[in-house]
């Protein structure tokens, strides 16, 4: 990206975009001689100063000529700008001290963090900057001699990011308003507590469930729902293909990829749990956890839709989701598939309360999820 007219001038980056886009813009601005860079986030800054659950690491590779910078910001509560600065500072100092030929940025972090790291990389003389994300794969965001932005993995990067031995993709499915997002987040936190590499992918391309929505929902539900309604997009075949690719990409990186899958089109009769084209997303998932309503309201319909696409054998567990206002609880029973009851799936519940209530049930389910057959193992 050529950036004329920015030399010796301050620049502000803002707007919706992927982390690699912000890294690309920041790197291009640094190369063009911009004086300084500010990133204005579309959501309020965080307030937490606790760095105990976040990290930033620079690993040298390829005879110290290349490096991977891995950054992980805690999911909740969000870190304050000053805390993020403190977290990044040691890596920024190393970038300035070393003459690196190539750097790859990766990990779960804000667009601002990616932009700051990319800016410092180019200012430190890095000739080629990569961005590796679970959603978008490997993207070249800056290089002295342009090539295609999608590249094959180099030997040093393959060494730094080895493929998991037995990756498993687990999908959480069910009709709308069954608590899928709350359940998915709780299972993702449990996964992290087990020390297993993984990620949670929100697959509702029409209307994602971002952290700011969950936080705002507790304070101002009407405003939260209106803001989310404003960003809704119609489903398209391109969107379905993109999410299917993201699921395939995530399998490359993680031992367990959790996917919060959409509930279908319920504005038609009968409802379409897997509208035409949506099966491409479900086909990339190894095991499915169905959150059903009381008295098995949707199990038969979901089974029929999955059976039609040859996916019914991927049902790992079917849980009755009921009483969101009740105290959280999860009880599961062995079977094929497993059965159980989950209650208290309310977004206003604290993470600590949900995690404690669900832990015993997750302890029972986890070995089943980890050992589930990988139907879609990529070569």
C-alpha positions as CSV (number, residue, x, y, z in Angstrom):
1,X,0.0,0.0,0.0
2,X,1.6,3.3,-1.1
3,X,1.0,6.1,1.5
4,X,1.8,9.5,0.0
5,X,1.7,12.7,1.9
6,X,2.3,11.3,5.4
7,X,6.0,11.9,5.8
8,X,6.8,13.6,9.2
9,X,3.1,13.8,10.0
10,X,1.1,12.1,12.7
11,X,-1.5,9.6,11.6
12,X,-4.6,8.1,13.2
13,X,-5.9,4.6,12.3
14,X,-9.5,3.7,13.1
15,X,-12.5,1.7,11.8
16,X,-13.4,-2.0,11.5
17,X,-10.7,-4.3,10.2
18,X,-8.8,-7.5,10.8
19,X,-5.6,-7.5,12.8
20,X,-3.5,-8.1,9.7
21,X,-5.1,-5.0,8.0
22,X,-4.0,-2.8,10.9
23,X,-0.5,-4.3,10.9
24,X,-0.3,-3.7,7.1
25,X,-1.4,-0.1,7.5
26,X,0.9,0.6,10.4
27,X,3.9,-1.0,8.6
28,X,3.2,1.0,5.4
29,X,2.9,4.2,7.3
30,X,6.2,3.6,9.1
31,X,7.9,2.8,5.8
32,X,6.5,6.0,4.4
33,X,8.0,8.1,7.2
34,X,5.0,9.1,9.2
35,X,6.0,10.9,12.4
36,X,3.8,8.9,14.9
37,X,0.8,6.6,14.9
38,X,-2.3,6.5,17.0
39,X,-5.0,3.8,16.9
40,X,-8.5,4.8,17.9
41,X,-10.5,1.7,18.8
42,X,-14.2,1.5,17.8
43,X,-14.9,0.3,21.4
44,X,-14.1,1.8,24.8
45,X,-10.6,1.2,26.2
46,X,-10.3,-1.4,28.9
47,X,-9.6,-0.7,32.6
48,X,-7.7,-3.7,33.9
49,X,-4.0,-3.3,34.8
50,X,-3.5,-6.9,35.8
51,X,-1.0,-8.6,33.4
52,X,-1.0,-12.0,35.1
53,X,-3.2,-13.6,32.3
54,X,-1.5,-11.9,29.4
55,X,1.9,-12.3,27.7
56,X,4.1,-11.0,24.9
57,X,7.1,-13.1,23.8
58,X,9.7,-12.7,21.1
59,X,11.3,-16.0,20.0
60,X,14.4,-15.9,17.8
61,X,14.7,-18.4,14.9
62,X,16.7,-19.1,11.8
63,X,20.1,-18.3,13.3
64,X,18.6,-15.2,15.0
65,X,17.7,-13.7,11.6
66,X,13.9,-14.1,12.1
67,X,11.5,-14.0,15.0
68,X,8.0,-14.8,16.1
69,X,6.3,-12.3,18.3
70,X,3.4,-13.9,20.1
71,X,1.1,-11.7,22.0
72,X,-1.9,-12.8,24.1
73,X,-4.3,-10.3,25.7
74,X,-6.7,-11.7,28.3
75,X,-10.3,-11.9,27.0
76,X,-12.0,-10.3,30.1
77,X,-11.7,-7.7,31.5
78,X,-9.9,-5.8,28.8
79,X,-6.5,-4.3,29.6
80,X,-6.1,-0.6,29.8
81,X,-3.9,1.2,27.2
82,X,-1.2,1.7,29.8
83,X,-1.2,-2.0,30.7
84,X,-0.9,-3.0,27.1
85,X,2.1,-0.6,26.7
86,X,3.8,-2.2,29.7
87,X,3.1,-5.7,28.3
88,X,4.5,-4.9,24.8
89,X,7.5,-2.8,26.0
90,X,10.1,-5.7,26.5
91,X,9.3,-7.0,23.0
92,X,9.5,-3.6,21.5
93,X,13.0,-3.1,23.1
94,X,14.2,-6.3,21.6
95,X,13.0,-5.4,18.2
96,X,14.9,-2.1,18.3
97,X,18.1,-3.8,19.5
98,X,18.2,-6.6,16.9
99,X,18.6,-6.4,13.1
100,X,16.0,-9.0,12.1
101,X,15.3,-9.9,8.5
102,X,11.8,-11.3,9.0
103,X,9.2,-11.2,11.8
104,X,5.9,-13.0,12.2
105,X,3.2,-11.5,14.5
106,X,0.7,-13.9,15.9
107,X,-1.6,-14.4,18.9
108,X,-4.9,-13.0,20.3
109,X,-4.6,-9.3,20.6
110,X,-6.2,-6.0,19.7
111,X,-5.8,-4.2,16.4
112,X,-4.0,-1.5,18.3
113,X,-1.4,-4.0,19.7
114,X,-0.8,-5.4,16.2
115,X,-0.4,-1.9,14.7
116,X,2.1,-0.9,17.5
117,X,4.2,-4.0,16.9
118,X,4.1,-3.7,13.1
119,X,5.1,0.0,13.4
120,X,8.1,-0.8,15.6
121,X,9.2,-3.7,13.3
122,X,9.5,-1.5,10.2
123,X,11.1,1.3,12.2
124,X,13.7,-1.3,13.4
125,X,14.6,-2.2,9.8
126,X,12.6,-5.5,9.5
127,X,12.5,-6.3,5.7
128,X,9.5,-8.7,5.7
129,X,6.6,-8.7,8.1
130,X,4.1,-11.6,8.4
131,X,0.9,-11.8,10.2
132,X,-0.4,-15.2,11.3
133,X,-4.0,-15.4,12.6
134,X,-6.4,-18.2,13.2
135,X,-9.0,-16.5,11.0
136,X,-7.0,-15.5,8.0
137,X,-4.0,-17.8,8.0
138,X,-0.6,-16.4,6.9
139,X,-0.5,-13.0,5.3
140,X,2.5,-10.9,4.2
141,X,1.7,-7.4,5.5
142,X,4.9,-5.7,4.4
143,X,8.1,-6.5,2.4
144,X,10.7,-4.6,0.5
145,X,9.9,-6.5,-2.8
146,X,6.2,-7.2,-3.2
147,X,5.0,-10.8,-3.6
148,X,1.6,-12.4,-3.4
149,X,0.1,-11.8,0.1
150,X,-0.5,-15.5,0.7
151,X,2.7,-17.6,1.0
152,X,3.8,-21.1,1.7
153,X,5.2,-21.6,5.2
154,X,9.0,-21.2,5.5
155,X,11.0,-23.9,7.3
156,X,11.7,-21.6,10.3
157,X,8.1,-20.8,10.7
158,X,7.0,-24.4,10.4
159,X,9.5,-25.2,13.2
160,X,8.1,-22.4,15.4
161,X,4.5,-23.3,14.8
162,X,4.3,-27.2,14.5
163,X,1.0,-28.7,13.6
164,X,-0.9,-30.3,16.5
165,X,-0.9,-34.1,16.5
166,X,-4.6,-34.7,16.9
167,X,-6.6,-31.5,16.2
168,X,-10.3,-31.7,16.9
169,X,-13.0,-29.2,15.9
170,X,-16.0,-29.1,18.2
171,X,-19.2,-27.2,17.2
172,X,-21.9,-25.9,19.6
173,X,-25.3,-25.9,17.9
174,X,-28.9,-25.2,18.7
175,X,-31.8,-23.0,18.0
176,X,-31.5,-19.2,18.8
177,X,-31.7,-18.2,22.5
178,X,-30.5,-21.5,23.9
179,X,-27.4,-19.9,25.4
180,X,-24.9,-21.2,22.9
181,X,-22.6,-18.2,23.2
182,X,-22.5,-18.3,27.0
183,X,-21.9,-22.0,26.9
184,X,-19.2,-21.7,24.2
185,X,-17.3,-19.1,26.2
186,X,-17.5,-21.2,29.4
187,X,-16.1,-24.2,27.5
188,X,-13.4,-22.1,26.0
189,X,-12.3,-20.9,29.4
190,X,-12.3,-24.5,30.6
191,X,-10.1,-25.4,27.6
192,X,-7.6,-22.7,28.5
193,X,-7.5,-24.0,32.1
194,X,-6.5,-27.4,30.9
195,X,-3.4,-26.0,29.2
196,X,-4.6,-27.2,25.8
197,X,-3.9,-25.0,22.8
198,X,-7.2,-23.7,21.2
199,X,-9.5,-21.0,20.2
200,X,-13.2,-20.1,20.0
201,X,-14.4,-19.1,16.6
202,X,-17.7,-17.2,16.4
203,X,-19.3,-18.5,13.2
204,X,-22.3,-16.3,13.0
205,X,-21.2,-14.3,10.0
206,X,-24.5,-12.3,10.0
207,X,-24.1,-10.9,13.6
208,X,-21.0,-11.8,15.7
209,X,-21.1,-11.7,19.5
210,X,-18.2,-9.4,20.3
211,X,-17.0,-8.9,23.9
212,X,-18.3,-5.3,23.9
213,X,-21.8,-6.5,23.2
214,X,-21.8,-8.9,26.2
215,X,-20.4,-6.1,28.5
216,X,-22.9,-3.5,27.2
217,X,-25.8,-6.0,27.5
218,X,-25.4,-6.1,31.3
219,X,-25.5,-2.3,31.5
220,X,-27.8,-1.2,28.7
221,X,-29.6,-4.1,27.0
222,X,-31.6,-1.9,24.6
223,X,-28.5,0.0,23.3
224,X,-26.5,-3.3,23.0
225,X,-29.2,-5.0,20.9
226,X,-29.7,-1.9,18.7
227,X,-25.9,-1.6,18.1
228,X,-25.7,-5.3,17.2
229,X,-28.8,-5.1,15.0
230,X,-27.1,-2.2,13.1
231,X,-24.1,-4.3,12.2
232,X,-26.1,-7.3,11.0
233,X,-25.4,-8.4,7.4
234,X,-27.4,-10.8,5.2
235,X,-26.0,-14.3,4.8
236,X,-24.2,-14.9,1.5
237,X,-22.5,-17.9,0.0
238,X,-19.2,-16.0,0.1
239,X,-19.7,-15.6,3.9
240,X,-20.3,-19.3,4.3
241,X,-17.2,-20.1,2.3
242,X,-15.1,-17.7,4.3
243,X,-16.2,-19.3,7.6
244,X,-15.6,-22.8,6.3
245,X,-12.0,-21.7,5.4
246,X,-11.6,-20.2,8.8
247,X,-12.5,-23.5,10.4
248,X,-10.0,-25.3,8.2
249,X,-7.3,-22.7,9.0
250,X,-8.0,-23.0,12.8
251,X,-7.5,-26.8,12.6
252,X,-3.9,-26.1,11.4
253,X,-3.0,-24.3,14.6
254,X,-4.9,-25.7,17.6
255,X,-5.5,-28.9,19.4
256,X,-9.1,-27.9,20.1
257,X,-11.0,-25.4,18.0
258,X,-14.4,-24.6,19.4
259,X,-17.0,-23.2,17.0
260,X,-20.1,-21.3,18.0
261,X,-22.3,-22.2,15.0
262,X,-25.4,-20.3,13.8
263,X,-28.9,-21.5,14.7
264,X,-30.4,-21.3,11.2
265,X,-33.2,-19.4,9.6
266,X,-36.3,-19.3,11.9
267,X,-38.2,-16.7,9.9
268,X,-39.5,-19.4,7.6
269,X,-41.8,-22.3,8.3
270,X,-40.7,-24.9,8.9
271,X,-37.4,-23.4,10.2
272,X,-34.2,-24.2,8.3
273,X,-31.5,-25.3,10.8
274,X,-29.0,-25.7,7.9
275,X,-30.1,-23.4,5.1
276,X,-28.7,-24.3,1.7
277,X,-24.9,-23.7,1.7
278,X,-24.6,-23.6,5.5
279,X,-23.7,-27.3,5.5
280,X,-20.2,-26.4,4.2
281,X,-19.4,-24.9,7.6
282,X,-20.8,-27.8,9.6
283,X,-18.9,-30.3,7.4
284,X,-15.6,-29.0,8.8
285,X,-16.5,-29.9,12.3
286,X,-15.7,-33.2,13.9
287,X,-18.0,-33.3,16.9
288,X,-21.2,-31.4,17.7
289,X,-22.8,-30.4,21.1
290,X,-26.5,-29.7,20.7
291,X,-28.3,-27.4,23.1
292,X,-31.9,-28.4,23.0
293,X,-35.0,-26.8,24.6
294,X,-37.1,-28.4,27.3
295,X,-38.8,-31.6,26.3
296,X,-36.6,-32.1,23.3
297,X,-38.2,-29.3,21.3
298,X,-35.7,-29.3,18.5
299,X,-33.7,-32.6,18.7
300,X,-35.7,-34.4,16.0
301,X,-35.5,-31.4,13.6
302,X,-31.7,-31.0,14.1
303,X,-31.1,-34.8,13.7
304,X,-33.1,-34.8,10.4
305,X,-31.1,-31.9,9.0
306,X,-27.8,-33.3,10.0
307,X,-28.7,-36.8,8.7
308,X,-29.6,-35.2,5.3
309,X,-26.0,-34.1,5.0
310,X,-24.4,-37.2,6.5
311,X,-23.4,-35.4,9.8
312,X,-25.7,-37.1,12.4
313,X,-22.9,-39.3,13.5
314,X,-20.9,-36.3,14.7
315,X,-23.3,-35.6,17.6
316,X,-21.1,-36.0,20.8
317,X,-23.6,-34.7,23.3
318,X,-27.2,-33.4,23.6
319,X,-27.9,-31.1,26.5
320,X,-31.2,-29.7,27.5
321,X,-30.8,-25.9,28.0
322,X,-33.4,-24.6,30.5
323,X,-34.1,-22.0,33.1
324,X,-31.5,-19.3,32.2
325,X,-32.6,-17.4,35.4
326,X,-31.7,-20.3,37.7
327,X,-28.4,-20.9,39.4
328,X,-25.9,-22.3,36.9
329,X,-25.5,-26.1,36.8
330,X,-24.4,-28.8,34.3
331,X,-25.1,-32.5,34.7
332,X,-24.1,-35.0,32.1
333,X,-24.6,-38.7,31.6
334,X,-22.5,-41.1,29.4
335,X,-24.1,-42.5,26.3
336,X,-23.9,-42.4,22.5
337,X,-24.4,-39.5,22.3
338,X,-24.0,-38.2,25.9
339,X,-27.0,-36.5,27.5
340,X,-27.4,-33.9,30.1
341,X,-29.0,-30.7,31.4
342,X,-27.5,-27.2,31.6
343,X,-29.2,-24.2,33.3
344,X,-28.3,-20.6,34.1
345,X,-26.9,-19.7,30.7
346,X,-27.4,-16.0,31.2
347,X,-25.0,-13.4,29.9
348,X,-25.2,-11.5,33.2
349,X,-23.7,-14.3,35.2
350,X,-20.1,-13.9,36.2
351,X,-17.5,-16.0,34.5
352,X,-16.3,-17.3,37.9
353,X,-19.8,-18.5,38.9
354,X,-20.3,-20.3,35.5
355,X,-16.9,-21.8,35.6
356,X,-17.3,-23.2,39.0
357,X,-20.8,-24.6,38.4
358,X,-19.8,-26.2,35.0
359,X,-16.4,-27.6,36.0
360,X,-17.5,-31.1,37.1
361,X,-19.6,-31.6,34.0
362,X,-16.8,-30.4,31.7
363,X,-14.4,-32.7,33.5
364,X,-16.6,-35.6,32.4
365,X,-17.1,-34.4,28.8
366,X,-13.5,-33.2,28.1
367,X,-11.9,-36.6,27.6
368,X,-14.7,-37.5,25.1
369,X,-14.2,-34.3,23.2
370,X,-10.4,-34.7,23.0
371,X,-10.6,-38.3,21.8
372,X,-13.3,-37.7,19.3
373,X,-12.5,-38.9,15.7
374,X,-11.1,-36.2,13.5
375,X,-13.3,-36.7,10.5
376,X,-11.8,-33.8,8.7
377,X,-8.1,-34.2,9.4
378,X,-6.2,-32.1,6.9
379,X,-3.0,-33.4,5.3
